[in-house]
Amino acid sequence: MSISNFSKPLTFGDRTLAVHAGEAPDASTHASAPNIVMSTTFTVGADTTFSVEGLEENDPWIYTRWGNPTVRQLEDKLCALEGAEIAVAFASGMGAISALLLHTLKAGDHAVISDVAYAAMSEMTNEMLPALNIAITKVNTSDIQAVENAIRPETRLVYIETPCNPLLRLTDIEAVAAIAHKAGAKLAVDSTFATPAATKPLQLGADFVIHSLTKYLGGHGDALGGVILGYKADLLPLRKKTAIRLGGSISPFNAWLVMRGIATFPLRMKAHEENALKVASWLENHPKVRRVIYPGLPSHPQYELAKRQMRNFSGMISFQLDNGREAARQLADRLQVIHYAVSLGHHRSLIFYLNTEELLQTTFRFATPGQLASWREFAGDGIFRFSVGLEDAEDIIGDLERAI
């Protein structure tokens, strides 16, 4: 079911892979741009299986929930960028996360999860998984000893985000991979904030890499998508047993939109980083700004780890202002260039205020005083999550200056 051999070579640069990997001119029309195959079904032979149980990796296309040529092109492109053997695409990032958790964990198992992570994932592991008799321990995964202390004989999965959402706190992937593998567990890394432009977790020992394609890889805020990348031994069973049966398949049209976005992904990430560094430096010197968290600033408490683990510091900034709730209303009313909106990784700048007390009631459940103290060290009573876009840096700064 492979579309192109271009996902195989490792000698090409990321910009070349972003443009060409997974794609080839159409064999019949010779079209240079990839087609969108919107058909939900495909003509097959009389001996074709009716159950996914009989599906093999290189079987012909049968049904788009099982696999689709456009979706496979996207998966091949992502494999090339991430250095993975296989990718399984989903309708959203949470579709990917849900499939991974429900595939790797069963009743009686235990998982160690980052205590600060994407809100929907945090909430899922607060309630849904424990209700299935899956034990969850949440730790500050930047504390390697805390991760090691949380491991049990029944631990099957360690799940981290680096940088984590929304604190931009980092985790040492190599160190946590060693702990997980010593215990016989798998390591999953949500690398949405970092992207393959910054970090390739599989090269550092991770077993699974997750991205919300809605964010930097799609890059334009017009298509939902998610992906799990890793090794065939893990993900071929996941595709067959879990992804196809749960039904969270990405639309071929959305796959095509994300694939089109990826063509400019390396260029965009360079521009995001350049803008974010300028904006973060300006914020750090503003008298009304309490604290700025950006991995590319020497003031980040894990700056040395960031330099070692990230080739690109991305476009995400977190910062604190006095009277955050009132400041949020002021920004929402006054900003002209920056959109006051959720999400991140789009070509336009987006900002949103996250109130600590609200998040403690709905999303984050800290088990120890140390975990809460770490949150407050980064976020205080509330934090602005700022996704710096591709506008002129001077215009972004001017917009903030007028609004603040």
N, C-alpha and C positions, 0 to 999 in steps of 0.2 A: 504493500500500500504506500510505498515511498513515492514522493513527488519528484525529488531531485537528489542528486548526490552532493549538492553543495553544502549540506549540513555536516558532511564528514571531515573535510580538511581543517586542520588546526593551524595552518600556516598563514591564513588570511587575517588581516586586522579586523577589529570590531566594526569599523565603519563599512568595510566591504561586506562583512557577514550580515550586518543590519540591512543592507540593500539587497543582497543576492541570496542569502541562505534560504533554503526551502523553496526557492522559485526557479523556474525555467520557462523559456518561451513555450507557448501552447503548441503541442505537436501537430494539431490540425489547422489552426488558424495562423500560427506563428506570432500571435499577440505577445508583445514584450511584457506588459503588465499582467499580473495574475488574474484569472477569472474568479468570479464568485459562483460557486456551485450551490444553488439554493434548493436543489431537489432533496426531498426528505427520503426518497427511496430510489433504488437502482435495479435495473434488470439483472437477473442472476440465472444460474443454471438450475435445472430441475432437482439436483441433489444438494442444493444449498440448505444448511441447517436453519431451523426456525428459532433455535435457542442460542443465546450468547454463550452458553456452556461450550458449544462447538467452535467458537470463534478463535482463529489463529491470527498471529500478528500480521502476516502478509496476505491474508485472504482478500478477495475483491470487495469493493464497497457494497454494502447491503442496505443499510438503514442509517440515517444521519445521526441518530442518538448513539449508534455504535461507532461511527467514524465517518468522516467527510473529507473530500479532497482539499477544500479550502482550509478547514480546521487543521488538517495534517500539515499543510504548508506553514501555518503559523507555529505549530508545535516543533517542526523541524528548524525553523528560524530561531526559536527560543532555545532549543537544544544547542545550537551553534554558539549563541551568545553566552550561555551559561556553562558550556562544557559538559553537558549532560548526555547520558545515553538515550533518554526518553523523556517526553513531556506528555502530560495529560491536561488538556484545556477544559475549563469550566465556564459556566455562565457568569460567575462572579468570583471575587476573591474568597468570600465566605463559602461558596460552593466548593472551592478547592480545600479550604480548611476543614469543613464538615466531613468531606469524603475522607481526608487523611485521618482525622481523629476516629471516625467510625470504622475505618478499615483496620487501623493498627491497634485499637483498644477494644477489649471485650470485658464482660463482667468479671470482676476479680483482679483486673489489671490495675496498674498505677502509672500515673504520668506526672512528671515535674514540668511545670508551666511557668513562664515568666509572669511575675506578679503585676507587671504593667505591659499591656499589649493592646492590640486593636480591640475596640469596645465590644463588638459583637462576639469575638472569640472569647474575651474575658467573661462575658455574660453566659455564653454557652457552657464554659467550664465551671461556672459558679453553680449551675442548676441542672442542666440537661444531662451532662455526663455523670455526675454523682447519682442522679436518679436512676441511671442504668447500672449502678453498682460498680462504677469505675472511680477509683480513688484519685483525687487530684491534690497535689501539693504545690502551692504557689510560692515562689521565692524570687528575690532580687537576683537575677542571673548574672549581673555584673560582679556579684560576690561569688567567686568560684568555690570557696569553702561551703557556702550555703547550698550550692547545687550538689556538691558531694555529700553533704550531710542529709540531703533530702532523698537520696537514692535508697530504694528498698529492693529486696529480692524479687518482688513482682513488678518492678519498674520496667515498662516496655517502651516508653517514649519520653524524650526530653524535648521541649518545644520552647524556642527563644525567638525574640525579635531583636535585630540590631541594625541600625538604631531603633529603639522602641518608640512606639506611638503612644503618647505625644511628647514624652520627656526628652527624647534624643539621647538616652543613656545607652551605652554600648555594652556588648558582651563579647568576650574573647572566644571566638568560635572554635579554634583549635583546642583550647584548654577544655571546653565543655564537651567537645567530641570525644576526647580521650576519656573523660569521666563516664560518659554514656556508654561507650563501647566496652569499657572495662566491666560495666555492669550488665552487658548483653542487651542494652537498649539502643534504640535508633535516635538520631538527632535530626530534628526538623528546624529549619531556619526560615522565618518570614523575613525576606530581604527586600520588601517593597520599598522602604525608605532608601536603602542603599543602592539598589538596582545592580545589574551585572556590570555597569560602568564603574562601580566602586569596588564590589566584592563578589567573589565567586565562591560561595560557601562549600561547594562540593570539593574544591581543591584544598579546603581547610579541614576536611573530615566529615562534613555533614552528609546525611543520607538522603534528606529531602530538602528542596528549596521551594518556597511558596512565594508567588507574586500576585498582588492584585493588578491585573493588566489594565484596569480602569485608570490607574495612576500614571506613573512615569513612562511605562512601556507603550501604552496607547497614546498618552500625552496630550490629548486634545479635549478631554471631558465629554466625549460623545459616544462612548461604547463601554458597557460593562464587560468584564472578563476576569478570569483567574486561571492559574496554572500551578501544577505540582511538577517539579523536575527531579530527576534522580537516576536510579539504575533500573535496568529492565527486570532484574530479579524481584524488585519490590513493586514496580509500577505496572507491569503487565497484569499481575493478579488484581491490583487495585482498579485498573481500568475495567477489567471483566467483571469482577465480583462486586464492586462498590460503585464506581463512577457511572457506569452504564445503567445499573439498577436504580440508583438514586435519581437519575434523570436530569442532573444539572448541566446539560450539554450547552455549550456556547452556540449561539446562532452563527451560521456561516457568514452572514453579513457583518456581524460584530467582529468575527475573527478577521475578516478582510479589512475592516477599519483599523483594528489594532495592528495588523501587519503593515498597513500603510503608514501608521504612526511610527512603527519601529524603524522604518527606513531613515528617519532623521534623528533617531534616539541618541546616538553618540554625540552628535552636534548639539542637540538640545541639552544634554546633561552637562556638557562643557559650559554652555551659556548659563544654565541654572546655577552651577557652582560659582561662576564669576560674579553673577548678580548677587547671590546669597552672601558671598564674602564681603562685598561692598556694603550691602544693607546691614548685615550683622555688625560690621565694624562701626557703621554710623549709629546703630541702635545702642551699642555698647558705650558710646560717648554721649548719649542723650541724657540730660539731667532727670527726666521723668521715668526713665527705664531702670527698674531695679536690678534685673539680671537678664543676660542673654545666653542661651545655650545653642551653640553651633559647633559641630565636630571639627570644622576647619579653623576655629579660633584657638589660640594658645590657652585661653581661659577655660576651655572645656576641661572638666576634671579628668577625662580620659583621652586627652589630646595625643599622647604618645601611642596609645592603642589605635586611635583613629588613623594616625599616619601609617601605622604598620598594616592595618587591615583594610583600609579604604584608599582606592586610587582616585576617587572623586568624592567630594564631601557633600554632594547632592544640594538640593535647593530648599531644604526644610530648616526652619529656625523656630525655636520656642523662646518666648520672652515674657517677663513679668512687668506690669505697670501698677502703680498705686491705684487703689479703688478700681480694681479690674472690671467689675460689672458695669460701673458707670462709664469707664473708659471704652468698654465694648460698645455701649450705646452710642457714644460719641463717634467712634470709628465707623460704625454701621451707617450713621447719618452723614458723615463728612467725606468718606473715601470716594474718589472718582475713578481712579485707575484700578485700584485693588477691589476685588469683589469680597464682600462679607458673606462667606458661604463655606459649607463643609466641603470635604474632599481635598485632594492635593495632587501634585504632579502634573497639573495642566499647563498649557502654554500661557494662560493668564494667571496673575497672582491672586491667591485666595487666603483669607484670614478668618479665624474663628476663635472665640473665647471658650475655654473649658474651665468651669467652676469646680473647685476642689470638693466642696461639700456635696454638690449634686452628684459628682462622679463616685464619691464614697458611698452614696446611698444606692446608686444604680449599677455600677460597673466594677469598681475595684474594691476587693475585700482583702485588706492587709492583715496577715496573721500575726505579725509581731510589731512592736513599737519601732523597731529598726526599719522595717519596710515603709511604714508611714513617714518616718523621719526622712528617708531617702526621697520619697515622693515630694514632701514639702521643701526639701533642699532644692529640688529642681523646679517645682511648680508653685510653691508658696500657697496662697489662698486661691489661686487660679492662674492659668497660663494661656497666652495667645499662641496658637499653632499657626505658623505663617509659611505658606507654600509660595516661595518667590518664583515668579514667572519669567517670561522672556521679554518683557517690556524693557525699555531703556532704564538702567539702574537709577539714573538721575530722576526719572519721572516717578519711579517707585518711592524713592527717598523723599521727593517733594510731596507726594501724596500723603505719606506718613507724617511728614513735618507739619503739614496743614491740619491734619486730623488730630494728631496728638496735642 
